[in-house]
Amino acid sequence: MSLHAAAYDALTRWQAPTPEQESLRAAYVDHLRARPDGVWRGCFPDHLTASTLVLSDDGERALLQLHAKAGRWFQLGGHLEPGDATLAAAALREATEESGLPDLVLDPVPVQLSRHEVAFCDPRGPVDHLDVRFVARAAAGAEPVLNHESLALRWWPVTGLPTEEADLHELLGLGLARVGAVG
């Protein structure tokens, strides 16, 4: 099965947690129905991405990156690649690459969708990332390793994120609920 078909199948079957998320789910499915290239970075002006909120083993901390291009704190993630079989596989690959943590345990069911404009992604102009977000747990004592995509990478208490962005706080709440942690 192609990544496009796997993404379409996953998003068609996904049970959205809120009416707003259901609206996004329907829009993502429509995008994939209309665009055979909709999972690839070259699809302009919108394309899917995958990201992961990494939680500590006890669910008390979230790993965030200070993104080098955006200059803001985010979960780990990025563009889909030809070797990715599923959205979950892409999210896990991105989280592993960007955190340096080899033993992440990813929940394969998305927890949140987020459509957001990115000005620096494509030379043709701003694009919308249709992000499919997952949650993963790190092993006890896991220490991340900074890479070139981040200015900083650090664990934050789930009750003290470095941003007030509602989207990230919603992701945190949905992720904690999914893994059964209290935040």
Sequence and secondary structure as in RCSB ss.txt:
>XXXX:A:sequence
MSLHAAAYDALTRWQAPTPEQESLRAAYVDHLRARPDGVWRGCFPDHLTASTLVLSDDGERALLQLHAKAGRWFQ
LGGHLEPGDATLAAAALREATEESGLPDLVLDPVPVQLSRHEVAFCDPRGPVDHLDVRFVARAAAGAEPVLNHES
LALRWWPVTGLPTEEADLHELLGLGLARVGAVG
>XXXX:A:secstr
  HHHHHHHHHHH   SSHHHHHHHHHHHHHHHH TTTTSTTSSSEEEEEEEEEE TTSSEEEEEEETTT SEE 
EEEE  TT  SHHHHHHHHHHHHH  TT EE SS  EEEEEEESSS TTS EEEEEEEEEEE  TT      TTE
EEEEEEETT  S   HHHHHHHHHHHHHHT   
